[in-house]
Amino acid sequence: MTAPAEIAVERHGGTLVAHVTGEVDMTNAGHVRDQLLDSVPNDALGLVIDLNECRYLDSAGIEVIFDLARRLRRRRQELRIVVPPGSPLTRVLELTEVGTAAPIHQTVDAAVAG
């Protein structure tokens, strides 16, 4: 059974930071996407997804990132991703070219400063 993903959102000025913990896969990706979209008000500059505590991200989770980037771009908002150095997610994000949809940063502070 998949460990549920948990999302905690906080505001840093005009940007929201969503800390995702656990695993994001096909069983919960739709729920994660909906939670993230619902957390971003129209007045926000953008969303930072912090994957520091995310242990697993499958193709459905990758699609969530691409979908969020498209949706936020239409609203003139930015999506940024945080993955710490040495994270096992780094290789997956590189192979799927997530950086073409959303810039990848090593720290939340760097992503918020964007």
Residue pairs with C-beta under 8 A, 6 or more apart in sequence:
2 23
2 25
2 27
2 28
3 22
3 23
3 55
4 22
4 23
4 28
5 20
5 21
5 22
5 23
5 24
5 28
5 31
5 32
5 54
6 20
6 21
6 22
7 18
7 19
7 20
7 21
7 32
7 35
7 36
7 39
8 18
8 19
8 21
9 16
9 17
9 18
9 19
9 39
10 16
10 17
10 19
11 17
11 44
12 48
12 108
12 112
13 45
13 112
14 43
14 44
14 45
14 46
15 44
15 45
15 46
15 47
15 48
15 112
15 114
16 39
16 40
16 44
16 46
16 47
16 48
17 47
17 48
17 50
17 108
17 111
17 112
18 36
18 39
18 47
18 48
18 49
18 50
19 50
19 52
19 53
20 32
20 49
20 50
20 51
20 53
20 54
21 53
21 54
22 53
22 54
22 55
23 54
23 55
23 56
23 57
24 32
24 54
24 56
24 57
24 58
24 60
24 61
24 64
25 56
25 57
25 58
25 60
25 61
26 58
26 59
26 60
29 58
29 60
29 61
29 63
29 64
32 61
32 64
33 64
33 67
33 68
36 47
36 49
36 64
36 68
37 68
37 71
39 47
40 46
40 47
40 72
40 77
42 75
44 77
45 77
45 78
46 72
46 77
46 78
46 79
46 80
46 114
47 68
47 72
47 77
47 78
47 79
47 80
48 79
48 80
48 81
48 82
48 105
48 108
48 111
48 112
48 114
49 65
49 68
49 79
49 80
49 81
49 82
49 102
50 82
50 108
50 111
51 57
51 81
51 82
51 83
51 87
51 89
52 82
52 83
52 84
52 87
52 108
54 89
55 88
57 89
57 92
57 93
59 96
62 92
62 93
62 96
62 98
65 79
65 81
65 98
65 101
65 102
66 98
66 101
68 79
68 102
69 79
69 101
69 102
70 101
72 78
72 79
73 79
78 102
78 114
79 101
79 102
80 102
80 103
80 104
80 105
80 111
80 114
81 93
81 98
81 102
81 103
81 104
81 105
81 111
82 104
82 105
82 106
82 107
82 108
82 110
82 111
83 89
83 90
83 93
83 104
83 105
83 106
84 106
84 107
85 106
93 99
93 104
98 104
103 111
103 114
105 111
105 114
